[in-house]
Amino acid sequence: MDRLHAKNGFTLRIGGRPAATLDTPAAPRRVAAVAGRLPFLKPRLAVKPGDRVKIGSLLFADKRRPELRFLSPGGGCVSAVNFGPRRRLQEVVIDLDEEEEAEEFPRLDEADLQAIDPAELGRRIVAGGLWSLIRELPFREPPALDRRPPAVVVFLDNLEPFHPDPRVYLAGRLERLRFGLRVLERLTGRPPVVTACAGGAETIAEVAPLLSCVVAGRYPAHDPGVLLYRRLGRPEERAAWMVAGPDLLLIAEFLQEGRHPTRRVIALGGPGASPPGHLEVRLGAPLAELAAGREVSGEPLRYVAGGVLTGTAASADSFLALPEEALTLLPEGARPGGFLEWMLPGRRKPSYSRAFLSSWHPAASYPMDCNRHGGIRACIQCAFCARVCPVDILPQLTYKAVLAGETEEALAHGLLDCVECGLCSLVCPSKIELLQALRQAKEAFRAEMD
């Protein structure tokens, strides 16, 4: 087993880390397939309000890549089709029947897996609407169906504090994990690289023999992009595939059961969650119902679907998207500071710099809200972003090259190596949204390649 220590990064000491408990909330009466928070997607509707659908019925597909199909997470009646700015599809809402019907797909057992053609195996995953759970570096988009990667990385841990703990989501599902790993090996023609973080999935006795690499370090040491950057052998290895452990379980469940999966384990956490923990929820469930009874009262909260640094702000009226495995509740932090607060030593103010006393007496966790606590200013060349960047791309210089339209210079700095961890935005004292700028630059470069 290989071991890797990531030298850069930052430990996120944010209050509200989910406890290692698993609860099941009440069953929702409606679910939705979310399109608005999925990158690289131009959806084409396949249904309209009033249509009857089953679990696994086609709701929409990508206009540019029709093989990317998104299926219904429930059986019932399409009650609403919600659009956003410029008529972009946001979500398809389904009122559930008491007795839900489901589309049937071919089942796959161990004997079938050994004999099936890899191309046919890929087509089955596509037909089940789960191909988008496999992502290809460096753009983190679903790969082409006919492409075979130089490597495929399965990461079981996530060092963001509000993601599912593998000791929770893998409980009772280890055989399914093993089946999913064999699926990836058959699909790609090479054994997957299975990674875990020291002290996380590594501590599960049954998982240890499956691991290829144990990663030690601070966030985002778990990210496959960091692993490939540190162990890159050939430039073409940049096009490796990556699959999160919870997503691999969904793919394995679909192939074994012959039905589109309807449930997954998510983490509900953040300073606005009380109590924070793990939930086994219905795919596409309303976010407000998932947080019901667990919200800290007294201050408006922001719902963040996905990671606290890499996720997307979502309305409480929205729904859980297929790849999202976390719901984080953050206080808006709109209230003004106290009297002469700027002069206080700051014992409870998290900061990367040494401007506050908290940097000398670090606590186990700090409160966090959505207040910037300062306005956006020009870059001051403090190099904080470069110190925490796990792939050494000098974000401040890459950002300036992007602003100047110097694409070649941005690429030379390593724009495509960016793992989109969000640390550069977190530590920036000028409050510059570096992550947003670098992500948009990568997307623009990807669009030029078509």
C-alpha positions as CSV (number, residue, x, y, z in Angstrom):
1,M,0.0,0.0,0.0
2,D,1.3,3.4,-1.0
3,R,1.3,6.4,1.4
4,L,1.2,10.1,0.4
5,H,1.6,13.1,2.6
6,A,0.2,16.3,1.1
7,K,2.4,19.2,2.3
8,N,0.1,22.1,1.5
9,G,-3.6,22.7,2.4
10,F,-5.5,24.0,5.4
11,T,-7.4,22.4,8.3
12,L,-11.0,23.7,8.3
13,R,-11.9,24.2,12.0
14,I,-15.6,25.0,11.5
15,G,-18.3,24.2,14.0
16,G,-21.1,21.8,13.3
17,R,-19.3,18.7,12.1
18,P,-21.8,15.9,11.6
19,A,-21.9,13.3,14.3
20,A,-21.4,9.6,13.5
21,T,-25.1,8.9,13.8
22,L,-27.5,7.9,11.1
23,D,-31.2,8.9,11.1
24,T,-34.0,8.5,8.6
25,P,-36.3,11.5,8.1
26,A,-39.9,11.2,7.2
27,A,-40.7,10.2,3.6
28,P,-41.3,13.2,1.4
29,R,-44.5,13.5,-0.7
30,R,-42.6,15.0,-3.6
31,V,-39.1,14.8,-5.1
32,A,-37.3,16.5,-8.0
33,A,-34.5,15.9,-10.5
34,V,-32.3,19.0,-10.3
35,A,-30.5,20.4,-13.3
36,G,-29.7,23.9,-12.3
37,R,-26.7,23.0,-10.1
38,L,-25.1,20.6,-12.5
39,P,-22.1,22.0,-14.5
40,F,-21.5,21.4,-18.2
41,L,-25.2,20.6,-18.7
42,K,-27.6,22.0,-21.3
43,P,-30.8,20.1,-20.5
44,R,-33.4,19.0,-23.0
45,L,-36.8,18.2,-21.4
46,A,-38.5,14.9,-22.1
47,V,-41.6,15.5,-20.0
48,K,-44.2,18.2,-19.3
49,P,-46.4,19.0,-16.3
50,G,-49.2,16.4,-15.9
51,D,-47.1,13.5,-17.4
52,R,-47.0,10.2,-15.4
53,V,-43.5,8.9,-14.7
54,K,-42.0,5.9,-13.0
55,I,-38.9,5.6,-10.9
56,G,-36.2,5.6,-13.6
57,S,-38.2,7.3,-16.3
58,L,-36.3,9.8,-18.5
59,L,-36.9,13.4,-17.4
60,F,-34.2,15.3,-19.4
61,A,-30.9,14.7,-21.2
62,D,-28.0,16.9,-22.3
63,K,-28.5,18.6,-25.6
64,R,-24.9,18.3,-26.6
65,R,-24.4,14.7,-25.3
66,P,-27.7,12.8,-25.4
67,E,-26.1,9.9,-23.7
68,L,-26.1,11.9,-20.4
69,R,-29.6,11.0,-19.2
70,F,-31.2,12.0,-16.0
71,L,-34.0,9.8,-14.6
72,S,-36.9,10.3,-12.3
73,P,-36.1,9.7,-8.6
74,G,-39.7,8.9,-7.9
75,G,-42.9,7.5,-9.4
76,G,-46.0,9.7,-9.8
77,C,-47.1,12.9,-11.6
78,V,-44.9,15.7,-12.9
79,S,-46.4,18.6,-11.0
80,A,-44.0,21.4,-12.0
81,V,-41.1,22.2,-14.4
82,N,-39.2,25.1,-12.9
83,F,-37.0,27.4,-15.0
84,G,-34.4,29.9,-14.0
85,P,-32.8,32.9,-15.8
86,R,-32.8,32.7,-19.6
87,R,-35.2,29.8,-19.4
88,R,-32.6,27.4,-18.1
89,L,-34.2,24.3,-16.6
90,Q,-33.8,24.2,-12.8
91,E,-35.8,21.2,-11.7
92,V,-38.5,18.7,-12.6
93,V,-40.8,18.2,-9.6
94,I,-42.8,15.0,-9.1
95,D,-45.7,14.4,-6.7
96,L,-45.2,10.8,-5.5
97,D,-47.9,8.1,-5.7
98,E,-48.7,6.0,-2.7
99,E,-47.5,2.9,-4.6
100,E,-44.7,3.9,-6.9
101,E,-44.0,2.1,-10.1
102,A,-40.4,1.6,-11.3
103,E,-38.7,1.0,-14.6
104,E,-37.0,-2.4,-14.8
105,F,-33.4,-2.7,-16.0
106,P,-31.2,-5.8,-16.6
107,R,-29.6,-7.1,-13.4
108,L,-25.9,-7.9,-13.2
109,D,-24.4,-10.6,-11.0
110,E,-20.8,-11.7,-10.5
111,A,-20.9,-14.3,-13.4
112,D,-22.4,-11.7,-15.8
113,L,-19.9,-9.1,-14.8
114,Q,-17.0,-11.4,-15.7
115,A,-18.5,-12.0,-19.2
116,I,-20.0,-8.7,-20.1
117,D,-18.4,-6.5,-22.8
118,P,-17.0,-3.3,-21.3
119,A,-18.8,-1.2,-23.8
120,E,-22.1,-2.8,-22.9
121,L,-21.4,-2.3,-19.2
122,G,-20.9,1.4,-19.9
123,R,-24.2,1.6,-21.9
124,R,-26.0,0.0,-18.9
125,I,-24.7,2.7,-16.5
126,V,-25.7,5.3,-19.1
127,A,-29.2,3.8,-19.4
128,G,-29.5,4.0,-15.6
129,G,-28.8,7.7,-15.6
130,L,-25.7,7.4,-13.4
131,W,-22.9,8.0,-15.9
132,S,-22.6,11.6,-14.6
133,L,-21.4,10.3,-11.3
134,I,-18.1,9.4,-13.0
135,R,-16.0,12.5,-13.7
136,E,-12.9,13.0,-15.8
137,L,-10.0,15.2,-14.9
138,P,-9.0,18.0,-15.4
139,F,-12.4,19.5,-16.1
140,R,-14.4,17.2,-13.8
141,E,-17.0,16.5,-16.3
142,P,-18.6,13.1,-17.3
143,P,-16.2,11.3,-19.7
144,A,-17.0,10.2,-23.2
145,L,-18.6,6.8,-23.3
146,D,-16.0,5.4,-25.8
147,R,-13.0,6.7,-23.8
148,R,-10.8,4.5,-21.6
149,P,-8.8,6.3,-18.9
150,P,-5.2,5.9,-18.0
151,A,-6.3,5.5,-14.4
152,V,-9.5,5.6,-12.3
153,V,-9.4,6.9,-8.7
154,V,-12.0,6.0,-6.1
155,F,-11.8,8.3,-3.0
156,L,-13.6,7.0,0.1
157,D,-13.0,10.1,2.3
158,N,-13.6,13.8,2.0
159,L,-11.6,16.1,4.2
160,E,-14.3,18.9,4.0
161,P,-15.8,18.8,7.5
162,F,-19.4,18.4,6.3
163,H,-19.3,15.3,4.1
164,P,-20.4,11.7,4.9
165,D,-18.1,9.7,7.2
166,P,-17.1,6.5,5.4
167,R,-17.6,4.7,8.7
168,V,-21.2,5.6,8.5
169,Y,-22.1,5.3,4.8
170,L,-20.1,2.1,4.3
171,A,-21.7,0.3,7.3
172,G,-23.4,-2.8,5.9
173,R,-22.4,-1.9,2.3
174,L,-18.9,-3.3,2.0
175,E,-19.9,-6.1,-0.4
176,R,-21.6,-3.5,-2.6
177,L,-18.4,-1.5,-2.5
178,R,-16.3,-4.5,-3.6
179,F,-18.8,-5.1,-6.4
180,G,-18.5,-1.5,-7.6
181,L,-14.7,-1.7,-7.7
182,R,-14.9,-4.8,-9.9
183,V,-17.4,-2.9,-12.1
184,L,-14.8,-0.1,-12.6
185,E,-12.1,-2.6,-13.3
186,R,-14.2,-4.4,-15.9
187,L,-15.2,-1.0,-17.4
188,T,-11.8,0.5,-17.7
189,G,-9.6,-2.5,-18.1
190,R,-7.4,-1.6,-15.1
191,P,-7.8,-1.9,-11.3
192,P,-9.0,1.3,-9.7
193,V,-6.8,3.2,-7.3
194,V,-8.7,3.3,-4.0
195,T,-7.7,6.0,-1.6
196,A,-8.6,6.8,2.0
197,C,-7.4,9.4,4.5
198,A,-5.4,8.4,7.5
199,G,-7.8,7.9,10.5
200,G,-10.9,7.6,8.3
201,A,-11.8,4.7,6.0
202,E,-8.3,3.3,6.7
203,T,-9.4,2.3,10.1
204,I,-12.2,0.0,8.8
205,A,-10.6,-3.5,8.9
206,E,-12.6,-4.8,5.9
207,V,-11.6,-1.8,3.8
208,A,-7.9,-1.8,4.4
209,P,-7.1,-4.7,2.0
210,L,-8.9,-2.8,-0.8
211,L,-6.8,0.4,-0.4
212,S,-4.1,1.4,-2.9
213,C,-3.0,4.6,-1.2
214,V,-3.5,6.2,2.2
215,V,-3.3,10.0,2.2
216,A,-2.2,12.1,5.1
217,G,-2.4,15.9,5.3
218,R,-4.8,18.7,5.5
219,Y,-7.7,19.6,3.2
220,P,-7.9,18.9,0.2
221,A,-5.4,16.0,0.5
222,H,-8.2,13.5,-0.3
223,D,-8.8,14.9,-3.8
224,P,-7.7,12.7,-6.7
225,G,-6.3,15.7,-8.5
226,V,-3.8,16.2,-5.6
227,L,-2.8,12.5,-5.8
228,L,-2.2,12.7,-9.6
229,Y,-0.3,16.0,-9.2
230,R,2.0,14.5,-6.7
231,R,2.4,11.2,-8.5
232,L,2.0,12.2,-12.1
233,G,4.0,9.9,-14.3
234,R,2.9,11.0,-17.8
235,P,1.0,14.1,-19.0
236,E,-1.8,12.0,-20.4
237,E,-2.5,10.7,-16.9
238,R,-4.2,14.1,-16.3
239,A,-7.3,12.6,-18.0
240,A,-7.9,10.1,-15.2
241,W,-11.4,9.3,-14.0
242,M,-12.6,9.9,-10.4
243,V,-15.5,8.5,-8.5
244,A,-16.6,9.3,-4.9
245,G,-17.3,6.3,-2.6
246,P,-21.0,7.1,-2.1
247,D,-21.5,7.5,-5.8
248,L,-19.9,4.2,-6.5
249,L,-22.4,2.5,-4.2
250,L,-25.2,4.0,-6.2
251,I,-23.8,2.6,-9.4
252,A,-23.3,-0.8,-7.9
253,E,-26.8,-0.8,-6.4
254,F,-28.3,0.0,-9.8
255,L,-26.4,-2.8,-11.6
256,Q,-27.2,-5.4,-9.0
257,E,-30.9,-4.5,-8.3
258,G,-31.9,-3.5,-11.8
259,R,-33.7,-0.4,-10.5
260,H,-32.7,3.3,-10.4
261,P,-31.5,4.0,-6.8
262,T,-33.8,6.2,-4.7
263,R,-31.8,6.6,-1.4
264,R,-28.4,7.7,-0.3
265,V,-26.6,8.8,2.9
266,I,-25.9,12.5,3.2
267,A,-24.2,14.6,5.9
268,L,-26.2,17.5,7.4
269,G,-23.9,19.9,9.3
270,G,-22.7,23.4,9.7
271,P,-22.9,26.0,12.5
272,G,-26.6,26.4,11.6
273,A,-27.5,22.7,12.1
274,S,-28.6,21.3,15.5
275,P,-27.9,18.5,15.9
276,P,-25.6,17.8,12.9
277,G,-25.5,14.2,11.8
278,H,-26.0,11.8,8.9
279,L,-29.3,11.1,7.2
280,E,-30.4,8.3,4.9
281,V,-32.6,10.3,2.5
282,R,-34.6,10.0,-0.6
283,L,-32.9,11.2,-3.7
284,G,-34.3,14.5,-4.8
285,A,-35.9,15.2,-1.4
286,P,-36.8,18.9,-0.6
287,L,-34.0,20.6,1.3
288,A,-36.4,22.3,3.7
289,E,-37.7,18.9,4.8
290,L,-34.2,17.5,5.3
291,A,-33.4,20.4,7.6
292,A,-36.7,20.5,9.4
293,G,-36.3,20.4,13.1
294,R,-32.5,20.7,12.8
295,E,-32.1,24.4,12.2
296,V,-30.6,26.8,14.8
297,S,-33.2,29.4,15.5
298,G,-32.6,33.1,15.8
299,E,-30.8,33.9,12.5
300,P,-31.5,33.5,8.8
301,L,-29.6,30.5,7.4
302,R,-28.1,29.8,4.0
303,Y,-28.5,26.4,2.5
304,V,-25.3,25.1,0.8
305,A,-25.8,22.0,-1.3
306,G,-22.4,20.1,-1.4
307,G,-19.3,21.1,0.4
308,V,-18.9,24.3,2.4
309,L,-16.2,25.5,0.0
310,T,-17.1,23.7,-3.2
311,G,-20.8,23.5,-3.0
312,T,-23.6,25.8,-4.3
313,A,-25.9,28.1,-2.5
314,A,-29.5,26.7,-2.8
315,S,-32.9,27.9,-1.9
316,A,-34.7,26.2,0.9
317,D,-37.4,25.5,-1.6
318,S,-35.0,23.5,-3.8
319,F,-34.3,19.8,-3.8
320,L,-31.3,17.5,-3.4
321,A,-29.4,16.9,-6.7
322,L,-28.2,13.4,-7.7
323,P,-24.4,13.9,-7.0
324,E,-24.9,16.0,-3.8
325,E,-23.9,14.2,-0.6
326,A,-24.0,17.0,1.9
327,L,-26.3,19.8,3.1
328,T,-24.6,22.6,5.0
329,L,-26.5,25.2,7.0
330,L,-24.6,28.5,7.5
331,P,-25.8,31.6,9.3
332,E,-26.1,34.5,7.0
333,G,-24.1,36.7,9.4
334,A,-25.9,39.9,8.3
335,R,-25.9,41.6,11.7
336,P,-23.3,44.4,12.3
337,G,-20.3,43.9,14.5
338,G,-20.1,45.0,18.1
339,F,-18.8,48.2,19.5
340,L,-15.2,48.7,18.5
341,E,-15.0,45.1,17.4
342,W,-12.2,45.9,15.0
343,M,-10.0,46.7,17.9
344,L,-10.6,43.4,19.8
345,P,-7.9,40.7,19.9
346,G,-10.2,38.2,18.2
347,R,-10.1,35.0,20.3
348,R,-13.0,33.5,18.3
349,K,-12.2,34.8,14.9
350,P,-10.9,32.1,12.4
351,S,-8.2,33.5,10.1
352,Y,-5.3,32.1,8.1
353,S,-3.2,35.2,9.0
354,R,-1.8,36.0,12.4
355,A,-3.9,39.2,12.7
356,F,-6.0,37.7,15.5
357,L,-5.2,36.0,18.8
358,S,-7.0,32.9,17.6
359,S,-4.0,32.1,15.4
360,W,-1.9,31.6,18.5
361,H,-4.5,29.7,20.5
362,P,-6.3,27.6,17.9
363,A,-9.6,26.1,19.0
364,A,-11.1,22.8,17.9
365,S,-13.7,24.6,15.9
366,Y,-14.9,28.1,15.2
367,P,-18.2,29.6,14.2
368,M,-18.6,30.5,10.5
369,D,-21.1,32.6,8.7
370,C,-21.6,34.0,5.2
371,N,-20.5,37.5,6.1
372,R,-17.3,38.5,4.3
373,H,-16.2,40.7,7.3
374,G,-14.7,43.2,4.8
375,G,-15.0,44.5,1.3
376,I,-13.4,43.2,-1.9
377,R,-10.1,44.9,-2.5
378,A,-7.2,44.6,-5.0
379,C,-4.7,41.8,-4.6
380,I,-2.0,42.7,-2.2
381,Q,0.4,39.9,-3.1
382,C,0.4,38.4,0.3
383,A,0.8,34.9,-1.2
384,F,-1.5,33.3,1.3
385,C,-3.3,31.5,-1.6
386,A,0.1,30.1,-2.9
387,R,0.9,28.8,0.6
388,V,-2.2,26.7,0.9
389,C,-2.6,25.7,-2.8
390,P,-2.2,21.9,-2.9
391,V,-1.0,21.9,-6.5
392,D,1.4,24.9,-6.4
393,I,-0.3,26.9,-9.2
394,L,0.4,30.4,-7.7
395,P,-3.3,31.3,-7.8
396,Q,-2.7,35.1,-7.5
397,L,-0.7,35.1,-10.7
398,T,-3.0,32.7,-12.5
399,Y,-5.9,34.9,-11.5
400,K,-4.2,38.0,-13.0
401,A,-3.4,36.1,-16.2
402,V,-7.1,35.2,-16.4
403,L,-8.2,38.8,-15.9
404,A,-5.8,39.9,-18.6
405,G,-7.1,37.3,-21.0
406,E,-3.7,35.6,-21.2
407,T,-5.0,32.0,-21.5
408,E,-1.6,30.6,-22.4
409,E,0.1,32.2,-19.4
410,A,-2.7,30.9,-17.1
411,L,-2.2,27.4,-18.5
412,A,1.5,27.7,-18.0
413,H,0.9,28.5,-14.3
414,G,-1.1,25.2,-14.1
415,L,-4.7,26.3,-14.4
416,L,-5.8,22.8,-15.5
417,D,-4.1,21.3,-12.4
418,C,-6.5,23.4,-10.1
419,V,-8.6,21.0,-8.0
420,E,-11.2,23.7,-7.2
421,C,-10.8,23.2,-3.5
422,G,-11.7,26.9,-2.7
423,L,-8.9,27.4,-0.2
424,C,-7.5,30.4,-2.2
425,S,-10.8,32.2,-1.7
426,L,-11.0,31.3,1.9
427,V,-7.6,32.6,3.0
428,C,-7.6,35.7,0.7
429,P,-7.5,38.9,3.0
430,S,-8.8,40.9,0.0
431,K,-11.9,38.8,-0.2
432,I,-11.3,38.0,-3.9
433,E,-13.4,35.1,-5.3
434,L,-10.4,33.3,-6.8
435,L,-12.1,30.0,-7.0
436,Q,-15.0,31.4,-9.1
437,A,-12.6,33.1,-11.5
438,L,-10.4,30.0,-12.0
439,R,-13.4,27.7,-12.4
440,Q,-14.9,30.0,-15.0
441,A,-11.6,30.2,-16.8
442,K,-11.4,26.4,-16.9
443,E,-15.0,26.1,-18.2
444,A,-14.3,28.7,-20.9
445,F,-11.2,26.9,-22.0
446,R,-13.2,23.6,-22.1
447,A,-15.9,25.3,-24.3
448,E,-13.2,26.4,-26.8
449,M,-12.0,22.8,-27.2
450,D,-15.4,21.7,-28.6
